Amino acid sequence: MKFVCIILLYIFVLISCNTRRQALKKILKEWTNREIIFPNLETKYMGKDTILPNMLNHEFKILHYIDTIGCTNCHLQLFDWKLYMKELKSSSIDIALIFVVFTKNYEEFEIIQRNNHFFYPVIYDYNGLLNKKNQFPTYPYPLHTFLLDRNNKVLAIGNPINNESIRNIFDKIIYFGSIFGILST
């Protein structure tokens, strides 16, 4: 009986993984080259209002949308993002991190931001407008990090902080795109 349960569990896991894989393929196909629409949102730098008229005028942009339901600090990973952006900026690539936060507690976010010395502008999305405009994928798990070109079209999806394979994909697209200018249309 124990053996039968193990086999049934194994079959269930295989079917579940295949279903997730198919869902991911569908999302990638739907979102590749799709334009992200940015509504007018409030930008802050270390909790203070700021205006950044050129924030969207870069060869590459990494859009990271955070809906902080649950553990805010877990979702943010500000220290890791800071290291990744420092690495990208050291290569003289024209890239911006567009960090958009939708949370119920912006004071908590600002404390976490200060504690992590995260000196990047952050867009406060008080009403979740960015997600409402673009309907970001949520199955099989939230996919809210996008590598965008200069026209805000999606080049890649996934969190390069959480997944080394995604990071390699982002890095290759950014590196080869900036060297050969293939994305500058």
C-alpha positions in Angstrom: 0.0 0.0 0.0 2.8 2.4 0.9 4.4 1.7 -2.5 1.1 2.5 -4.3 0.9 5.8 -2.4 4.4 6.8 -3.4 3.8 6.0 -7.1 0.5 8.0 -7.0 2.3 10.9 -5.4 5.1 10.7 -8.0 2.5 10.7 -10.9 0.7 13.7 -9.3 4.0 15.6 -9.1 4.9 14.8 -12.7 1.4 16.0 -13.9 1.6 19.1 -11.8 5.1 20.0 -13.0 4.0 19.5 -16.6 0.9 21.6 -16.1 3.1 24.4 -14.6 5.6 24.1 -17.4 2.9 24.4 -20.0 1.4 27.4 -18.2 4.9 29.1 -18.1 5.4 28.5 -21.8 2.0 30.1 -22.6 2.8 33.1 -20.4 6.2 33.6 -22.0 4.6 33.4 -25.5 1.9 35.9 -24.5 4.2 38.4 -22.8 7.2 38.4 -25.1 7.3 41.7 -27.0 4.2 43.0 -25.1 4.3 46.6 -24.2 4.1 47.5 -20.5 1.9 50.6 -20.0 3.0 52.9 -17.2 0.2 55.0 -15.6 1.1 58.2 -13.9 2.4 57.2 -10.5 4.2 58.9 -7.6 8.0 58.5 -7.5 9.9 58.8 -4.3 13.5 58.8 -3.4 14.2 57.5 0.1 10.5 58.3 1.0 10.6 61.9 -0.3 8.7 63.0 -3.4 10.9 63.3 -6.5 10.5 63.9 -10.2 12.4 61.6 -12.7 11.3 62.6 -16.2 13.8 60.3 -17.8 13.2 57.2 -15.8 11.7 55.4 -18.8 14.3 56.7 -21.3 16.9 54.0 -21.1 18.1 51.3 -23.5 17.0 48.6 -21.0 14.8 48.7 -17.9 14.1 46.1 -15.3 10.6 46.5 -14.0 10.1 44.8 -10.6 6.6 45.1 -9.4 6.1 44.2 -5.7 2.8 43.4 -4.2 3.8 43.0 -0.6 1.1 40.8 0.7 2.7 38.8 3.4 6.3 39.2 4.4 7.4 42.6 3.0 11.1 42.2 3.5 11.0 38.7 1.9 9.4 40.1 -1.3 11.7 43.1 -1.6 15.2 41.6 -1.4 16.5 45.1 -1.6 20.1 44.2 -0.7 20.2 41.6 -3.6 18.7 44.1 -6.0 21.2 46.7 -5.0 24.1 44.3 -5.7 22.7 43.3 -9.1 22.2 46.8 -10.2 25.7 47.8 -9.1 27.1 45.0 -11.2 25.1 46.0 -14.3 25.9 49.7 -13.9 29.6 48.9 -13.6 29.5 47.6 -17.2 28.4 51.1 -18.5 25.1 49.7 -19.8 22.3 52.1 -20.1 19.9 50.4 -17.7 17.4 51.5 -15.1 15.7 49.6 -12.3 12.0 50.6 -12.1 11.0 49.4 -8.7 7.2 49.7 -8.2 5.7 49.0 -4.8 2.1 48.3 -4.0 1.7 47.8 -0.3 -0.6 48.7 2.6 2.3 49.9 4.7 4.7 52.3 3.0 6.2 53.4 6.3 7.4 49.8 6.8 8.8 49.8 3.3 10.7 53.0 3.8 12.3 51.6 7.0 13.3 48.5 5.1 14.6 50.7 2.3 16.8 52.8 4.7 18.0 49.7 6.6 19.2 48.2 3.3 20.7 51.5 2.0 18.6 51.1 -1.1 19.3 54.4 -2.8 17.2 53.9 -5.9 14.0 55.8 -6.7 10.8 53.8 -6.1 7.4 54.2 -7.6 4.6 54.1 -5.1 1.5 52.4 -6.6 -1.1 53.2 -3.9 -4.0 51.7 -5.9 -2.3 48.9 -7.8 -2.8 50.8 -11.1 0.2 49.3 -12.9 -1.1 45.8 -12.3 -4.6 46.8 -13.2 -3.4 48.3 -16.5 -1.2 45.4 -17.5 -2.8 42.4 -15.7 0.5 40.7 -14.7 0.6 36.9 -14.7 -0.2 35.2 -11.4 -0.2 31.5 -12.3 1.6 29.2 -11.7 3.2 31.9 -9.4 3.4 35.6 -9.7 5.6 36.8 -12.5 6.2 40.5 -11.8 9.7 41.1 -13.0 10.3 42.1 -16.6 13.3 43.0 -18.7 12.1 45.8 -21.0 13.6 47.5 -24.1 13.7 51.2 -24.7 10.0 51.0 -25.9 8.9 49.2 -22.8 8.4 45.9 -24.6 9.0 42.7 -22.7 12.3 41.0 -23.6 12.3 38.5 -20.7 10.2 37.6 -17.7 11.3 36.3 -14.3 13.2 37.4 -11.2 17.0 37.4 -11.8 17.5 37.7 -8.0 15.7 34.4 -7.3 16.8 32.4 -10.2 20.3 32.1 -11.7 19.0 30.9 -15.0 16.8 33.9 -15.4 19.7 36.1 -14.4 21.8 34.6 -17.1 19.1 35.2 -19.7 18.7 38.9 -18.6 22.5 39.3 -18.6 22.9 37.9 -22.1 20.1 39.9 -23.6 21.4 43.1 -22.0 25.1 42.4 -22.9 24.5 41.4 -26.5 21.8 43.9 -27.1 24.0 46.8 -25.9 27.0 45.6 -27.9 25.3 45.0 -31.2 22.6 47.6 -30.8 20.0 45.0 -31.9 17.4 46.4 -29.6 17.8 50.1 -30.3 15.0 50.4 -32.8 
